[in-house]
Amino acid sequence: MTLVPVNPLRLLCFQKEQKLVNQSFFSRMVVSVGHLSLLKQEFGGIHSEDATSLTTFAHYGAAENMRNKLAPHNISYDDFKIYRTCYDLEKKKLPEKLEGLQELRYTDVPEVVAQRKDDGEAFLEKTEVQSLVEWKLKFGTYRPSLAKLVASNPVDDVRKTTASAFSLMSEDPNPSKAISTISKLKGIGPATASLLLSCYDPNQIPFFSDELFRWLHWQTDVNGNSKKRKSKAMEDDGNANRKINYTAKEYASIFEKTTTLRKRLSKESGETIKAVDIEKAAYKIIKSAQEEKSTHALDDESDDAVEAKTPRPPSTKRRKKKTPEPKEPMPPTKCLQKGPRGSPTYDELGYELDYDYILKTSGRPRRPGKRAEAKMDRAIKDDARKAEIMGRSEDARMQEGAAWDDRVARDLGKAFHEVGMEEYEEWAKKGSKVQEGEFENPNEEERERLLKLRTGCALRKGSKHR
């Protein structure tokens, strides 16, 4: 078997580029740290910096090998070590900001928590939790509302809740109770909770990443039962793109399987294998499997087959007009369709809509009466008071009102639609002030962001914009 690097399109480090053959040659190739000498013979010499870059690529053929040598119950320590090492080496090629987030997640925060543990009480600050969530969104599934929900947690609540969860971990190594405790914070589910616990104990507590779940449950469910495949494509794909529900039950299965794998690899190698090591290896294995599947899809048809195709002559039959697909209803309409007992409906930014208010305002508009006039008078007084607090003129409220609400929301850790007159007064009592020219001449991106926050905010649950 000839050993060559994975995915030649990414090997910019190669100075011997003219000696590489076409893409199809790479369909079943393997590279590992131990193969560098063979690679040097193959390409007639490789520079030292090229050799370093080559070690960042794992076994090509991950999807094909997943059911045997790379399956969690079969993987050898040598193969495991290759994938774990590849993850660490690939960090060095990340942009500076992403590299900083990686350093924070795997080094800085765990070291700070360990020091606090030695000092008597381990906990996480709100800023640390927000940074970890940012890392999770950058390297996992992006959810636009998650960061805002996490930011809405009070600083003291974050510190007390994480301290309580870490204390539970010191009493019971099973993280189920600690997961439930941290999940009481806004925007924190089992997956994010496991990330915070992993910083407390990276040796035993795995992070609930998509890649780790899919690898540990390759072609099995959370109960360990084999999943039936409906087609050859599904059989080849295994679980590289399977749906995940992010439940406590799924994480319990991850924890159990990770513990079993840690103990086996530690026994085979004589080294201490950490849960965080398994997380890294799983990430590389699944990503390699996903990349290989997409590459093979491109190679299914050869160039000759494409050239041999002849255009089909136009049909003489009268073609039926395609019926346009029904458009997805807008969130308020969808909320009404579900009814009062339906599942929650969320708007574009991820905020839950208020069914009762939407139902109340969806009928025929009423004529303005005394109650509406009183509401209008109160709104005018509130606007005047808000302008006074902000140190701006009342006329500026029309243009800058959304920016004012956003500033108060961010300073108080609340959602945009949760800001009313009471929040303005609270903000003023804290001695907060706006900087001169802060709200003048916002750029296009900022205007677009504020427009999204303001659009439909009255329909959200807990809204004070009514």
Order of alpha helices (4+ residues) and beta strands (2+ residues): alpha-alpha-alpha-alpha-alpha-alpha-alpha-alpha-alpha-alpha-alpha-alpha-alpha-alpha-alpha-alpha-alpha-alpha-alpha-alpha-alpha-alpha
